């Protein structure tokens, strides 16, 4: 019966997409709310916990698993998956790096243990379609997923019963919550995208409005390619972040304010029609100027490669902070060729935005115990998190793990070289989650708010004319 319902839901989604003419996600009626745990990433609240008598077989396993330590879960995983094949799917390719370490951990308990694995990373937001199709099977192919965009996760994956949340006991203890009653998604980490600019010229960016000034064309992944980028724009209309934009505008010199003032004035009627707060016009003005000026790119990697070259004078971008780790220094390329705008003395306004990677067990998982053990390993051990933990700008949702990870990788001082000496690149000296979400004015994705404005503000954004570099 569950597969029949899932099939009906999938067909409804197909028809809805066809009627809307493409990949635009329908606005869900309900979505999770983001609330910060003891430290770092922000789990998102969902609907009330599932009633015990209505649990599926996988959910029953999850409830039992939530009372177990990692070592206890590991023993269950060994019994279940020894000699078998494990399939995972995610928005991040790092799952492929974490799985061999997980297997080594299981082998430290049972040296005879073996498991083959495959990790898939669908492009162009197809992960939701792939998981939906897999849910139609009695026993699915994918054991678990690492996925982003809380808006679509709630409407397409959780409400439809395709994905289940597992909360490891060790993670829950570290965050001071009860795993059995915790009503939220499990975040692996919060990632941040930050404004960076090439510093080889004479231009500086000391206010977030500078990025939408006349003639500016920031490098940015297109909002239709990476949906969390559109969620960033949604969040700017929330009262807190709209106020940040208003305050940054007020800090501009009068001659610069004069350039933006007509657009802000023109947005007042739209802000009222959309039901936004008192500073909504500032948010809509910034969004309009940004969408109509940014230079759309296909990925953050090429953006980073462009900006760190000394030939990229006076260019800037909004990109994943962690991309700086992969820069190979040369005579023309260096991390020292860029500034993180929010780190500059006197910078005003938003420094970037943050969003979560969430972990789920598929409800028809072929290896639910192994999936739970793998999730616990990634969220509760430094080695398990190392595929992501080596990067600045990625903050574990486990406060104990976050502290241990910083002690190992020293992101606050730009990382350590293999000989133990400090690597001196100011832009790589990560100031941490607490700084970014306060002084750095990082805009945090709130799935519930995004869902509430996805139709209204989302439709308004769709009417804007994007900049074409050609």
N, C-alpha and C positions, 0 to 999 in steps of 0.2 A: 504493500500500500504506500509506504514512504517513497519508493522509487516512482510509483505512478504519480504521486503528488509532485515530486521533484520534476518529472517530465512535463506535467501541466504548467508548472511555474516556468520552466525553461522555455516552453513554447510561447507562453505569454510574454516573456522577455524578448523573444525573437520578433514577435508581432509588434511589440511596442517600439523596438528599435527601428523596424522597417517603417512604421508610421512616422517616426521622428526623423527618418532619413539619415541614419548613421550611427556613430558611436556615442552620442550624448547620453549620459546616464539619467534616467528619470529621477526626479527629486523624491527621496524617501519621505515617508510621513513621520518617521522616528529614527533617531540616530543616537549613538553613544555620546556622552559628555565627558570631556577630558578633565581629570582632576589629578593633581600631582601627588605621588606617594611620598615617602619619607625623603627621597632625594632623586634627582635626575628625571628620567622620562616620566610621562604622564599617562597612566592607564585611563582608558575611556570607559565610562559606565555604559552598560547596555540595559536591556529590559531585565525584569526580575529573574532570579535563577529559575531554571527549569524545575517543575514539580517532580519529586522523586519517582512517583509511579509512572510518569510519562517518559522516563529516560530511555534512550536507545541503548543498544548493546555497547556501543563505543562510549557513550556518556557514562554508563555504569562502570566501565573500566577506568575512565577518567576520575570519577568520584573516589574509587578505591586508590588510584595512583596518587591523588592529592594528599593522602595521609602518609605517603612513603618518602623516605630519604632518597637521595640520588643513588646510593649504593644498592638499596632495595629495588629501585626501579631498574638498575643495571642488570640485576640478576633475572628479573622478569624479561627484560629485553633479550638477554642471552638465550633463555629458554624458547622464546618466540621466534627469533630471527636467525639463529645460527645456521649458516649455509644458504641463506635466502637472499633475495634481491630487494633493495630498498629504493623507492622512487620518491624524490622530493621535488617541489616546484616553488619558485619564489621570484620576487622582484630583484633580489640581490643575488649575484653569482657567488657570493661568499659561502653560501651553504655547501657548495662543492668543496671548499677548503676546510670547512668544519667537520664534515662527515668522516674523513680519514682519521682525524684526531679522536673523534668519538669512538670509532672502531678500535683504535689503540687503547683507549680507556677501558673498553669492555674486555679487550685481550689481557689487560693487566689484572683482571679478575678471573678470567678463564682463558688461558693461553691457547686453547684449541678453537676458540671462537673465530668464525669468518663471516663476512657479509659483503656482497657486492652492492654497488650503489650507482644511481644516476640522478643528476640534478639538472632540472630544466629551468630556463629563464625566458619565458615568453616575452616578446617585444610588443610595443604599441598597445599596451594595456589589455592584451589578450588573455591574461592570467584568469580573469573572471569567467570568460567563455570556456577556457580549458577546464577549470574546476567544475563549472556547471555541467559540462558534457560528461566528465568523469563521475559526477554524482548520480548519473542515471544507471550506473552499474550496481548490482547487488554488493559486490566487493570492488572497490575502486582500485585504480593503479597507484595513485599518490597516497603516501602515508601521512604526510603533513605539508604545511606550507608556511612560508615567510612572505608576508604580503603588506602592502601599504595602501593608503587612501581609505580612511575610516568611513567616509561617506558611503562609498560603494560596498565596502565590506559588510556594513550593517544591512543595507537594503538587498544586496544580491547574494550574500553568503551566509549571514547569521540568521536573518528572519526566514530564509528558505530552508534552514536546517542542513546546509551543506558543510559548514565548518563549526567545530566545537572548541571552546576555550579550555585549556588545561593550565592550572596554576600550580607550579611546583611548590612543595612544602617549604623548601629552603628559601625560595624567593619570597614567599608569603611571610615567613618569619623575619626575613631581613627588612621587609617593608612594614612590619607590624600589623598585618592583616590576616584574616582567617581564610584559608584557601577554599573551604567548603562554602562559605557565604559570600565570597568576593564576587561582585557582579560587574565584571569588566573584561576587556580584552587584555591579553598578556603582551606588553611591549618588550621586544628585545632591546631596543634603543631608541633614543631621539637623535635624528640627524639634523644638522643645520646647513642651510644655504646662505651665504653671506655676500655682501657687496665687496668686490675687490677691484682695484684699478691699477693700471700700469703707471709707474712713478718716474719713468725716464724723461718725461716732458715737464712742463711748468704748470700743468693743470692739477688742481686738487679738488676733492669732493668732500666738503665739510658739513653737508646737510643732505638728508635723503631726497629733498626736492631738487638738488643738483642733478640727480639721475634722470629727471624728467624735464630738464630745462631745454630751451630751444636748441636744436641741432644735435642733441645727445641721442645715441642709439646703442644702448647697452646690449651685450651678448647674453642671451637667455634661452633656455629650452622652451620651445613653444608650448603654450598652455593646452593645446589640443594633443600634444605628444606625451606630456607628463601631467596627469590630472592634478597631482598635488600642487602644481604651480597655479592652477586655477583656484584651488582651495586657499592658497595664500592671498589671492585677490579678494575672495569672499571674506576672509578674516579681517582684512583692513577696514571693512565697514562695521565691525563690532565696536562698541563704544570705547573700549580701552584703547584699541589701536587707532581708531579714528582720532581720538584725543591726542595720541602721540604725533600724528601727522599735523594736527592743528598747532600743537606746541612747536614743532619743528618749523612750520611756516612762520609763526610769530617771531622766531629767532632769526629769520632772514633779514638782510638789509632791505630798506624800503624800495630800492630800485628793482630788486629781485622779486619782492612781493608783488610789485606792479605787473610783472609778466604773468604771474599765476592767478591774480585776483579775478580777472574776467572769467576764467574757466571755473573757478570755485563758485562765483556768483551764478553762473549758468547752471551749475549742478544743484542748486538749492531746491528747485522744484522737483527734480528727479529724486533727491534724497527724501523729500517729504512724501512723494508718491510711493516710494519703496519702504516707507515706515522706518527709516533709519534714525539714529539719535541726533543730538544737537550738533555734532561735528561730522555728520555723514557727508556733507558737501565736500569737505576736504578729502575724505576717502575716495569719493567718486571722481573728483578732479585728478587725484594722483593716479588712480586706476586708468582713467581715460588717457591721460598723457603717457602712461607706461605702455599700455597695449598699442597705442598708435605710434610708438617710437622704438620699441625694442627690436633688435635684430635677431630673428628667430634662428635657433641652432638645433641640431638633432641630439646633442649629448653634451654633458658637462666637461668631459675629457678634452675635446677640441677647444672649448672655451678657455680652459686652463692653459693649454699649450699655446694658445694665441697670446694670452695676457702676460705670461712670464717671459716672452721674447722681447728683447729691447726694441724691436721694430714696431711694437704695438703701442707706441707713444699716444697718450691721452685717450686710450680705450679703457672700458670697464665692463664688468659683467656681474651677474648674480648667479652663483654656482655653489656646488657642494664644497664645503671647506676642505674635506679630506682629500680632494684631488691634488692638493699641494704636496702630499707625501710622495707621489709618483714622479715628481719633476726631476729630470736628470740635468744636473748643472753642467754648463758649458760656457764658452766665451760669449755667446749671445743669449743664452737662456739661464735664468736664475730666479729663485723664489724672491731674492732681494730686489727684483725688478717690479714687484707689486706691493701694494699696501692693502691691508684689510681696513676698509674705511672706518668701521666702528672703533678700531684701536687708535685712530688719530686723535690727538688732543683737540678738544673743542668740537668734535663731531656731534651733530644733533640729529635725532630721529631714528627711525627703524634701521637696524643693522643687518637684517635678513629675516629668515623664517625657519621654523623647525617643524618636523613631522616625524611620526613614528613608523618603525617596522614592527608588525605584529606577528605573533606565532600562533598557529592553530593546528589542531588535529582534524583531518577530514572525517566526517561522520561515518563514512564507509571504508575507513582505513583498513588496509590489509594487515598492518602491523601496528596496532594502537599502542601496545606497551613499549615498543621500540621508539615510536614517535614521541611518547611522553618522556622517555629517558633521554632522548636526543634534545628535546626542548629544555629539560632540566639541566642538562650538561651545558648548553649554550648560555643559559641565563644565570647559572650559579657557579661557574668555574672560570678562572682566568684563561685557561687553555681553550675551553669551549667558546669563549667570547673573542679569542685572539684574532680570528679572521676579520673581525670588525674593530676590535679594541686597539689594534696597532695604529689606527687612524685618529687624528685630531678631529673634533667636530662630531664624534659619535659617542653618545653618553648612555651607558648602561642604565637600565631601569632598576637594577639591584644596587642599593647604596653600598653594601659591603663589597660587591664585585667592582663597583666603580672606583672605590678607593684603592683596592688591590691592583686594578688595571693601571691607574695613574702611577702607582708606585713602581710598576714594571716598565711602562713606556715613557714616562716623564713628558707628557704632552705640554705641560705648562712651561717647559723650558726648551721647546722645539725638538724634543726627542734626543736620543743618545746614539752616538756613532758606535760601530762594532768594538772599537778600542775603549769604550766607556767615557769618551770625552763628549762634551756638550756640542751639539750642532747649533750654530748661531744663525738663525733666520727669524727675524722678529715676527714675520707674518705667520710663522708656524707655532708661535708660543701661545697655545690655546688657553684662554682665560677661564674656560670651564662653563658648565651648564648654569651654575648659579649666577655668574657674571653676565652671561649672554641673555638670560631671561630677566635681568634687572637693568644694569647699566647699559648693556648692549642692545636693549629693546628688541629682542628677538620675538617675532610674531609666531605664536604657537597655534598649530592646527587644532581646532576643536570640532570633531566630527558632527556633534549635535548642531552647532551654530551653522556649519557649512550646509548641513541638510536643510536647515530652516530658511536659508536664503538662496539655495541652489536654483530654484525656479525664478524667483524675483530678480535678485542681483545677477544670477547666472544668465537669465534672458537678456538683461540690460547689457552685460558684457558682450554677448553674442552679436549685438547690434553695432558694436564698435568696429571701425575699420583698421585692420592691422597694418603696420608699417611693412613695406616691401623694399628690401635692400636693392632690388633691381631697378 
